[in-house]
């Protein structure tokens, strides 16, 4: 919720909120440089969000690596 990720001179993700229910399929669409890959890297634990958190079933989780993300169903 409210995922924000910055790099020097770049605001890659600015307060991203979205919810996915079990069994749903979604896609991220946007122009080059819109922050899609950065958001996925945060969700996979490759980057740490500067602000915000990931909630699974209403519980805050700290994803630190892709294996953990897969175990959480991401």
C-alpha positions in Angstrom: 0.0 0.0 0.0 1.3 3.5 -0.9 4.5 2.1 -2.4 7.0 4.8 -3.2 10.5 4.2 -4.6 13.0 6.9 -5.5 16.4 6.8 -7.2 18.7 9.8 -7.3 16.8 12.4 -9.3 14.0 10.0 -10.2 10.7 9.3 -8.5 10.0 5.8 -10.0 6.9 4.9 -8.0 4.8 7.5 -6.2 2.3 6.1 -3.8 1.2 3.1 -5.7 -1.9 1.3 -4.3 -3.5 -1.8 -5.8 -5.2 -5.0 -4.6 -5.2 -8.4 -6.3 -7.5 -11.2 -5.1 -6.5 -14.9 -5.2 -7.1 -16.4 -8.6 -7.2 -13.0 -10.5 -4.9 -12.2 -13.3 -3.7 -8.6 -13.9 -1.2 -6.8 -16.0 0.7 -3.6 -15.6 0.6 -1.3 -18.6 2.4 1.9 -19.2 5.0 3.8 -21.2 8.7 3.1 -21.0 10.0 4.5 -17.8 6.6 4.5 -16.1 7.9 2.4 -13.1 6.4 -1.0 -13.9 9.6 -3.0 -13.5 10.6 -1.0 -10.4 7.2 -1.9 -8.8 7.7 -5.6 -9.6 11.2 -5.5 -8.2 9.8 -4.1 -5.0 7.2 -6.8 -4.9 9.8 -9.5 -5.6 12.1 -8.2 -2.9 14.9 -7.0 -5.2 14.4 -3.4 -4.2 13.1 -2.0 -0.9 10.4 0.6 -1.0 11.3 4.0 0.4 7.8 4.4 1.7 4.7 2.1 2.0 4.3 -1.6 2.7 3.1 -4.8 1.2 0.0 -6.4 2.8 -1.0 -10.0 2.3 -4.4 -11.0 3.8 -4.3 -7.7 5.7 -0.9 -8.5 7.3 2.2 -6.4 6.6 5.0 -8.5 5.2 8.7 -7.7 4.5 9.7 -9.3 1.2 13.5 -9.6 1.0 14.0 -12.0 -1.9 12.2 -13.6 -4.9 11.9 -17.0 -3.1 10.1 -15.4 -0.2 7.8 -13.5 -2.7 6.9 -16.8 -4.3 6.2 -18.4 -1.0 3.9 -15.5 -0.2 2.0 -16.1 -3.5 3.5 -13.1 -5.4 
